[in-house]
């Protein structure tokens, strides 16, 4: 029995590490994509705020812990066996780590649900109605809601900006100054002050900034502060929503207490987010859509609100799907989405559940046979 409990602990912490590696950039992808902060600063900020969300889950994550123990999803005789938690952790971790290696942002939640389904089928004890009600419905609705809300919020905020007479300009950073540039009809960029044309390298460093004041404060400064705040809020929400799901594996076997499980999982998520984050960060930040600061803020605000609300109601939504759904919405609004990449991300989502289910099925068959 001790060996099985150790295997469960390893599987759970490995899954938490994989979750951090694949998910850490999702809260701060817009900070990186809009070039507000560097990749290194962004992932450290994400790791800290995610850990705070993990700590908050001690008080707010009890319902999610209960759902991901497997109770009510598979027969009691199945989820009460320690090997069940080990199989879920191993199958989900393997799925997420492979996706991370392929630079694909997938859902840890989907991976765990897939693993539970595969085990339930292998053990002939899956309750399909419960799977649909407790998992599939919120997982399907959340990304669509995020996409629609992000598009709507951005359109509304753009109208408010124009009403406040806040304009935007394209500029390039020279030393510590931002110099405005103009874009001619044939795409040539030139500095407004001197008329000097920019080379391809300099043009690549141009960014859009907002010009004007809101309540006497520079609009760009207000937006930067709000953008940083919503990125931290989304990372916090991710820790609040994801940590209880993984900690449920440890709680189910009663190897350690709920508080200790949540803290251990939170630390493993933070470590994974610092060590293996670069590949998925590139996909989330630059390959899905191009965006300016206002668009990035809109995506983060919507995603943070949805994930936090779901967490407080014990709904197992996918932070990945919500974050990407918001980015899809922004891409649709500004017509700069890279739809080929969006298609590949969507394909990764579709394949996550069956791959994890297959691995869960195989893990159950092998470990039960060996035991």
C-alpha positions, 0 to 999 in steps of 0.5 A, spaced: 500 500 500 505 504 501 508 503 494 501 505 491 501 511 495 508 514 493 506 512 486 500 517 487 504 522 490 509 522 484 503 522 479 500 528 482 506 532 483 508 530 476 501 533 473 502 539 477 509 540 474 506 539 467 500 544 469 505 549 470 509 548 464 503 548 460 499 553 463 503 558 467 504 563 460 496 563 459 495 568 465 500 573 462 500 571 455 497 578 453 503 582 457 508 578 453 504 579 446 503 586 447 510 587 449 509 590 456 514 586 460 519 581 458 518 573 458 522 572 464 518 578 468 512 575 466 513 568 468 515 570 474 509 574 476 505 569 473 508 564 478 507 568 484 500 570 483 498 563 481 501 561 488 497 566 491 491 563 488 493 556 490 493 558 497 486 561 496 484 555 494 485 552 501 478 556 503 475 556 496 476 550 493 473 544 497 468 543 492 473 542 486 477 537 490 470 533 491 469 533 484 476 531 481 476 525 487 472 521 482 466 520 487 459 520 483 463 520 476 465 513 477 463 507 481 465 508 489 469 501 488 473 504 483 475 511 485 476 509 493 482 505 490 489 508 491 490 506 484 485 510 481 488 516 483 495 514 480 492 512 473 489 519 473 495 523 475 500 519 470 495 519 464 493 526 465 501 528 466 503 524 460 498 528 456 500 535 458 507 534 458 507 531 450 503 537 448 507 542 452 513 539 448 509 540 442 508 548 444 500 546 444 496 550 450 491 544 452 487 543 458 489 540 464 482 539 466 480 536 459 486 531 461 484 529 467 477 528 465 479 524 459 483 520 464 477 519 469 473 517 463 478 512 460 479 509 467 471 508 468 470 505 461 476 500 463 473 498 470 466 498 467 464 503 472 463 510 468 457 514 470 456 518 463 450 522 465 454 525 471 460 526 466 456 530 462 453 534 467 459 536 472 464 536 466 462 536 459 457 542 459 461 547 463 468 545 459 464 546 452 460 553 454 466 556 457 470 558 451 464 560 447 462 565 452 469 567 453 470 568 445 463 572 445 464 576 451 472 578 449 469 581 442 463 585 446 468 588 451 473 590 446 468 593 442 465 597 448 471 599 451 473 602 444 467 606 443 468 609 450 476 610 448 473 614 442 468 618 446 473 620 451 478 622 445 483 618 447 487 616 440 492 611 438 499 612 435 504 607 432 511 609 435 518 606 436 522 606 442 529 610 442 533 609 448 528 611 453 523 615 449 517 613 444 518 617 438 511 617 433 511 614 426 507 615 420 505 609 416 504 611 408 500 607 403 505 603 401 507 601 408 513 605 409 514 607 416 517 614 417 519 618 424 514 624 424 519 629 427 524 628 422 521 624 416 527 619 416 524 612 414 525 606 418 529 599 417 525 593 417 529 591 424 526 598 427 519 597 424 519 590 427 520 594 434 514 599 433 508 598 437 501 602 438 500 607 444 494 610 446 495 618 447 490 622 451 488 623 458 483 619 463 481 623 469 487 627 468 492 621 468 495 619 462 491 614 458 497 609 456 499 609 464 492 607 466 491 602 461 498 599 463 496 598 470 490 595 469 493 590 464 498 588 469 492 587 474 488 583 470 494 579 468 495 577 475 488 576 476 487 571 471 493 567 474 490 568 481 484 565 478 488 559 474 491 557 481 484 557 484 481 553 479 487 548 477 490 547 484 484 543 487 483 539 481 490 536 482 490 536 489 484 531 489 488 526 487 492 526 494 486 527 498 482 521 495 487 517 498 488 520 504 496 520 504 496 527 506 491 532 509 487 537 504 491 543 506 498 540 505 496 537 498 493 544 496 500 547 498 504 541 495 501 542 488 501 549 488 509 549 489 509 544 484 505 548 479 509 554 480 516 550 479 513 547 472 511 554 470 518 557 471 522 551 468 518 549 462 514 555 460 517 558 454 514 553 448 507 554 450 508 562 451 510 563 444 504 560 442 499 564 446 503 570 446 504 571 438 502 566 434 494 566 435 493 573 434 496 580 434 494 585 439 495 592 442 494 593 449 487 595 449 485 588 446 490 585 451 487 588 457 480 586 454 482 579 453 485 578 460 479 582 464 474 577 461 478 571 462 479 572 469 472 574 471 470 568 468 475 563 471 474 566 478 466 566 477 467 559 475 471 557 481 467 560 486 461 556 484 465 549 483 465 549 476 471 545 473 472 550 467 479 550 463 483 556 464 486 554 457 480 554 453 477 560 457 484 564 455 484 562 448 477 563 447 478 570 449 484 571 444 480 568 439 475 573 440 480 579 440 482 576 433 475 576 430 474 583 433 481 586 430 481 581 424 488 579 425 487 572 428 492 567 425 487 562 423 491 556 421 494 557 428 487 557 431 485 551 428 491 547 430 490 549 437 483 547 436 485 540 434 489 539 440 483 541 444 479 535 440 484 530 441 486 531 448 480 528 451 481 521 447 488 521 448 488 522 455 482 517 456 486 512 452 492 513 457 488 512 463 485 506 460 492 503 459 494 505 466 488 502 469 489 495 465 496 495 467 497 497 474 491 493 476 494 487 473 500 488 476 497 489 483 
